[in-house]
Structures are given as C-alpha cells and as structure tokens.
C-alpha cells in the first residue's frame, strides 16, 4: 500500500519511500541471534507482522505477551521480560565463549558449592 504524500516526505529522511520499508524483508539479512518480543495490542508491529519477522530470521527466539502494546511489553510482565532478556543474553555469551574455547561467563557467576 502506498500513500504518495508520506512517500515523498519520508524519502529525504529515510532514503526510501515509506512503502519500501518492510521489516520482514530487512530481517532476512540479519545474521545474529534475535530476541523478538511482541504483544497482542502492538499497533507498531502487529502480531501478524511479528510472525512475518520471526519467519524471516534465521536465529530467533520469539516471545509473545498477551494484552501488551509496543511500549508496554516490559511493564506488562516485568519479571518475565527481565528474565527473558537475561537468559537470552547469558545464553548467547555462553555460546560465544564455547565457540572461542573460553570459560563460560555464566560459570563464573555461579555460586560455589561446598
């Protein structure tokens, strides 16, 4: 869908027309792990768009929050959101360390057992 006035206004700022912006298409070129978080009430990235982005990514963990809008995802379930981010980052750091033959950062943070 194209809206010519928006296309004309967007081109100088974005380097493309608004109708050329396609997150799912752009996601195909991402080659790093992605934590994709979406919500039912998100009007900026509607659920069907989040699913299209998920399908386009090669390494993705998609978590969906019911009843959350775009800027409310973290506030809807703060503990769940925080845990998702922590686990995602820790797992990626651990995987990178393993690939490089280094000790896992998560192992260093683990409490010593007696």
C-alpha positions in Angstrom: 0.0 0.0 0.0 1.4 3.4 -1.0 0.5 6.8 0.3 2.2 9.3 -2.1 2.5 12.3 0.3 4.0 10.1 3.0 6.4 8.5 0.5 7.6 12.0 -0.7 8.0 13.2 2.9 9.8 10.1 4.1 12.4 9.8 1.2 14.8 12.6 2.4 14.8 11.3 5.9 14.8 7.5 5.3 16.5 7.2 1.9 13.5 5.3 0.8 9.8 5.8 0.4 7.6 4.7 3.3 6.1 1.9 1.2 9.6 0.5 0.7 10.0 -0.1 4.4 9.5 -3.8 5.1 10.8 -5.1 8.4 10.3 -8.8 7.5 12.2 -8.3 4.3 15.0 -6.5 6.1 15.1 -9.2 8.8 16.2 -11.7 6.2 19.6 -10.0 6.1 20.2 -10.3 9.9 22.7 -13.0 10.7 22.9 -12.6 14.5 20.6 -14.1 17.2 17.5 -12.1 17.9 15.1 -11.9 20.8 11.8 -10.8 19.3 9.2 -9.7 21.8 5.7 -8.9 20.6 2.3 -8.1 22.1 -1.4 -8.5 21.1 -2.1 -4.8 21.3 1.0 -3.6 19.5 0.0 -1.2 16.8 3.6 -0.5 15.6 4.4 -4.2 15.0 1.1 -6.0 14.8 1.1 -9.7 15.7 1.0 -10.9 12.1 3.9 -8.6 11.3 5.9 -10.0 14.2 5.2 -13.5 12.9 6.5 -12.5 9.5 9.6 -11.1 11.0 10.1 -14.3 13.0 9.8 -16.4 9.9 12.4 -14.2 8.1 15.0 -14.5 10.9 17.4 -17.4 10.9 18.1 -17.5 14.6 15.2 -16.1 16.6 13.6 -16.6 20.0 10.1 -15.1 19.8 8.2 -14.3 23.0 4.6 -13.0 22.9 2.9 -11.0 25.6 -0.9 -11.1 25.7 -2.6 -7.7 26.1 0.6 -5.7 25.7 1.2 -2.8 23.4 4.5 -1.8 21.8 5.8 0.3 24.7 4.1 -1.7 27.4 5.9 -5.1 26.8 8.3 -4.6 29.7 5.7 -3.1 32.0 3.1 -5.8 31.4 5.1 -8.6 33.0 8.3 -7.0 34.2 9.8 -10.1 35.8 9.1 -12.3 32.8 10.6 -9.6 30.5 13.7 -9.2 32.6 14.2 -12.9 32.8 13.8 -13.3 29.0 16.4 -10.7 28.3 18.8 -12.0 31.0 18.5 -15.6 29.8 18.9 -14.7 26.1 22.0 -12.6 26.7 23.6 -15.1 29.0 22.9 -18.0 26.6 24.5 -16.0 23.7 27.5 -15.1 25.8 27.9 -18.7 26.9 27.6 -20.0 23.3 30.2 -17.4 22.1 32.6 -18.4 24.9 32.2 -22.1 24.0 32.9 -21.4 20.3 36.0 -19.5 21.2 37.2 -22.0 23.8 36.9 -19.6 26.7 35.3 -20.3 30.1 31.6 -19.5 30.2 30.7 -16.1 31.8 27.7 -17.9 33.4 30.0 -20.4 35.0 32.0 -17.6 36.7 28.8 -16.1 38.1 27.6 -19.5 39.5 27.8 -19.8 43.3 30.5 -22.1 44.6 29.2 -25.4 46.1 30.5 -26.7 49.5 
